[in-house]
Amino acid sequence: MQNQIEPTKPLDHPVVVTDSTFAEEVLRSPIPVLVDFWAPWCGPCRMIAPVLEQIAQKHAGKIKIAKMNVDENPFIPMQYYIQAIPTLILYRNGHPIDKIVGALPGPALEKRLLAHIS
């Protein structure tokens, strides 16, 4: 009996990325990736988290949502000049194509992202 490889299921929830997994998960992703640079003590970061969950579910396979804790991972945020959180950066083909500083309401954030992924 042969081992069958299951097809990759679209990711329908945010994935945690670190300084060491950033290149693989974000820069080499075949689909656009929205990275949420956040910290546990940040109120607006906690407010936007459910919105990002919904976007990940609704647009699974079209966009990947990634979360990077800036307190635990200082290198990548420093490299991309993250000075305030939440900061959301949308990457496509390994390059940042949009940057949002602060927490946008869900519909406004989704509309902005759809302009890049549709």
FENURTA-V382827 format. One line per field, one symbol per residue. ss: DSSP state (2 for helix, 1 for strand, 0 for the rest). phi: phi as a letter, one per 20 degrees, with the letter a starting at -180 (. if undefined). psi: psi as a letter, one per 40 degrees, with the letter a starting at -180 (. if undefined). Layout:
BEGIN
ss->???
phi->???
psi->???
END
This chain:
BEGIN
ss->0000000000000011000002222220000111111100002222222222222222000011111110000222222000000011111100111111100002222222222220
phi->.efeefffegfdbfdedcgedggffdfdffcgcedeebbfeegffffegfffgfffffdgndbddcccfffeceffgffdlfdbcfcdcedclncfdbccdoeefgfffffffffdde
psi->hihhhiihhhhfiiihiiddeddddcdeheiihhhhhiidehdddddeddddddddddfhedihhihhhddegddddddefheiiihhhhihfeiheihhhihiiddddddddddde.
END
